[in-house]
Amino acid sequence: MPEVLSIGGVPATTLAKNFRTPLYVYDQGKIEETIQVFKKNFVSRQFETKILYASKAFQAVEMLNLIADNGLGLDVVSGGELYTALKSRLSPGDIYFHGNNKSYDELNFAFVAGVRHIVVDNSMELEVIATLATAYKQEMEISLRLNVGVEAHTHEYIITSHIDSKFGMAYESAECKKCLERIDSHPYLTLEGFHSHIGSQIFDTTAWYASIDILTGYLRDFPQKLTLNIGGGFGIKYTEKDAPPALDGILQSLVAYVESTGVPIGKLMIEPGRSLVGEAGCTLYTVGYQKETPGKKYYFVDGGMGDNMRPSLYQALYHCDLANKMELKKSETVTIAGKYCESGDILIKEAHLPPASPGDLLVVYATGAYGYSMSSQYNRNAVPGVVFCKDGKAREVIRRQSFEDLIRNEIFTEKNAKPIIPVFETFTIGEVAVNEG
Ligand SMILES: *Cc1c(COP(=O)(O)O)cnc(C)c1O
């Protein structure tokens, strides 16, 4: 009997038949369980705690509804992410707006939409916010994104001597001083606190400890209790070789460490992205042709870098199975390549799999974060759909793109119409005032 992988109680073969492949599949129960782990373990008796989902990892209105229903807040980094969030059940007051180059229009959108928290990257941005706050007579809580000079990697961290990241500013810098003074003197702006995000796929708490030491040091300069936001970056298991430490322990240690500094803080916040959705998601592909070269055996699949650009972008590693033949011995070492016109379109370099035939289903695990959200339509391959599975039921939360979707925004003369000589309209783009008058 062939053994079929089930996701949230739904057989992969059923999913492939009903929704076609490639397909992003999420185990909704697993997302909800992970949210609970965060909520139960990120608590303190000394200060308030808040968990913000860094939604760039995976945005869909239904995903954000899950976040809202479970009482988490949200990070957005663009007008588009904010727009999506506003379609969900999240209240605008629970949205934090991040980004190093938020445009005037994006910031204006945030004010109009009722966003109350902005994480500011630089003094020029703050100036635009100050103008808008005055114009709307609207209060805004400002966190400053600080570059603490700590860079976390999976198993280690480095204290960088020069801090030239495109994100944030050094606390000691003139830039930061200018921001603090501007907030202080502005009737509608208040300093909420400091933010720092030191990296991604972090397996070890010591890098956070280093950043907490530095940040709490800054907080001592202020009489009021401020918010400390220590960012995201909690590591997940992509392959058999990854052994991230248990989340509950990490969260408890972080809270305990902040408590141990003795610095009074108003609120402690974290911003998990990958760790909330990564392992709960997988991608189903259909195996197509196979090819042997002198050194390699290829299995081609019906997706690739368009639905998961992480392997080509930064040599990310993944684990896979034949979802419709889970019982078979993995006797083959093969390269899983996609269908895109790019030599780098390799999903897995050395995959251990049973012998496969065209039509078999390949599942690549832990694609729930930065898969769909980084997808492209390269080669005019439609972006796959997204399905949530729970208790044996599957529901589509993002429909697969159609060919029609691919040309939806194109403006062109119909095939049988006479060609017209195009007349280009000219627009004068109005100047946007960013200084207070
Ligand atoms: C990307 C990002 C996160 C989330 O990172 P993960 O590695 O997905 O947890 C959190 N905060 C900020 C500011 C980020 O840029």
The ligand as a Gaussian input file, in Angstrom:
#p B3LYP/6-31G(d) Opt

LIG

0 1
 C       12.559000      40.298000       9.052000
 C       12.337000      40.947000      10.331000
 C       11.779000      40.230000      11.399000
 C       11.456000      38.773000      11.307000
 O       12.572000      37.982000      11.124000
 P       12.440000      36.390000      11.164000
 O       13.808000      35.905000      10.923000
 O       11.491000      36.026000      10.055000
 O       11.882000      36.041000      12.496000
 C       11.512000      40.921000      12.561000
 N       11.801000      42.236000      12.692000
 C       12.344000      42.946000      11.688000
 C       12.637000      44.384000      11.878000
 C       12.644000      42.336000      10.482000
 O       13.201000      43.039000       9.498000

